[in-house]
Amino acid sequence: MKNISPKKKSASTKTSTKRGRIIRLAIVGAGGMANAHAEAFRKISGVVLAAVCDVDAQRAQEFAAKHGGTAAVFTDLGKLLREADVDAVSNVTPDKLHAPLSLQVIAAGKHILCEKPLATNHADATRMARAAQKAGVINMVNLSYRNAPALQKAAQLVQAGKLGEIVHVEASYRQSWLSSKVWGDWKTTPAWLWRLSTKHGSHGVLGDVGVHILDFASFPVGPVRSIQSRLKTFTALKGKRLGEYPLDANDSAIMQVEFANGALGVIHTTRWATGHANSLYLQIHGTKGALRIDLDRSMDELEVCLGADIHKAAWKTLKAPKTPNIYQRFITAIRSNTPGKPDFARGAEVQKLLDACIKSNHLGKAVKI
Ligand SMILES: NC(=O)c1ccc[n+]([C@@H]2O[C@H](COP(=O)([O-])OP(=O)(O)OC[C@H]3O[C@@H](n4cnc5c(N)ncnc54)[C@H](O)[C@@H]3O)[C@@H](O)[C@H]2O)c1
């Protein structure tokens, strides 16, 4: 396929909307999640999808036609960075490409929003965070459940001391696409198959959604001091292969953690949680109160047990104020030249926990962070 790319800077680079200057965006990786990026960015005034890149030329063309209209289409990121007029890049490729492609974007001096997990190991994630900081580009990692207003409110309550000293934490992320067809047939879907294969750079359910729940729990509670993990690939997959995909990545993970503030926690995730499509749950107990979030129930409501209610074990529903999503925060960060969160440094912190889980599973004991 011929790459079509604008050679001259578009006039729109110089213009601005009422809300701020025009941001010309490229999306790299035009698979399932890229649609969520394109739709979210389309809702932000002054953001233009200027270029799309995918190694699958037809997919890139179709994606550009669906979301970009006039977006230039590429099959190679290097060529896009040399030829297209873009300010920022969303990296929505499979996990193993997050580090190499994001480093290319940073070297070209573009702002970067990278999908989670930031990399496939802590060393690469740290390299990315350092490179982005040195280049002075806005860098954010799509730990997308931070978008839930309920989580932002939970973090405020904990940090304001409303729960007292945090003692006990329970968090889970449950999916069931291996035991159900809730998201289609995984056996015939490449986007699910690469997630089951270490050869394709996946750390299984741990790297795919364990990364979310580790962030979801430690964002309000604070850093993790030590972690012990047990990872398992269930026998329905173990030793099996489908075409080019050896099905060897973990599909269930349990973790017990000690937070730096002394609290203990249990965190778990699985792709075999029959009856759950995509369920995140968090419960935090302190000496003066408790809170719980169930995203199946609500993104912007949490339940709290505070004050005199703790003596009756009575819970009330609390509505959290609306908060901007990560796509809005990324654009605001670029326009205001102010770092946006969660950044690559945070992505690297969570990556350290993932590495520790893999090590702990191997050693059969807890690993200090
Ligand atoms: N934050 C979230 O909530 C969330 C949700 C879903 C997926 N994700 C992440 O998004 C990423 C993509 O997931 P997906 O489900 O869209 O996968 P996918 O397999 O549907 O899409 C990946 C796309 O990247 C393309 N690609 C592969 N190599 C490339 C390269 N070198 N250059 C350009 N394009 C390339 C593929 O052809 C494919 O179209 C993953 O890292 C995943 O973890 C995040």
The ligand as an ORCA input file, in Angstrom:
! r2SCAN-3c Opt
* xyz 0 1
  N      -6.742      0.803     28.749
  C      -7.652     -0.113     28.485
  O      -8.676     -0.174     29.164
  C      -7.425     -1.065     27.351
  C      -8.491     -1.833     26.826
  C      -8.221     -2.685     25.737
  C      -6.927     -2.779     25.237
  N      -5.919     -2.033     25.798
  C      -4.540     -2.104     25.285
  O      -4.519     -1.594     23.954
  C      -3.523     -2.274     23.194
  C      -4.162     -2.808     21.918
  O      -5.154     -3.745     22.264
  P      -6.290     -4.184     21.222
  O      -7.257     -4.997     21.948
  O      -6.747     -2.988     20.478
  O      -5.421     -5.127     20.276
  P      -5.661     -5.469     18.732
  O      -4.888     -6.709     18.484
  O      -7.129     -5.426     18.446
  O      -5.003     -4.208     17.967
  C      -3.633     -3.993     17.852
  C      -3.358     -3.405     16.479
  O      -1.969     -3.051     16.407
  C      -1.541     -3.365     15.088
  N      -0.076     -3.445     15.052
  C       0.706     -4.511     15.361
  N       2.001     -4.187     15.176
  C       2.039     -2.893     14.767
  C       3.084     -2.003     14.415
  N       4.372     -2.363     14.473
  N       2.769     -0.756     13.997
  C       1.463     -0.377     13.899
  N       0.433     -1.191     14.224
  C       0.714     -2.432     14.667
  C      -2.268     -4.660     14.752
  O      -2.273     -4.931     13.373
  C      -3.637     -4.383     15.329
  O      -4.488     -3.776     14.390
  C      -2.946     -3.361     24.094
  O      -1.735     -2.946     24.648
  C      -3.990     -3.519     25.195
  O      -3.429     -3.913     26.431
  C      -6.168     -1.192     26.823
*
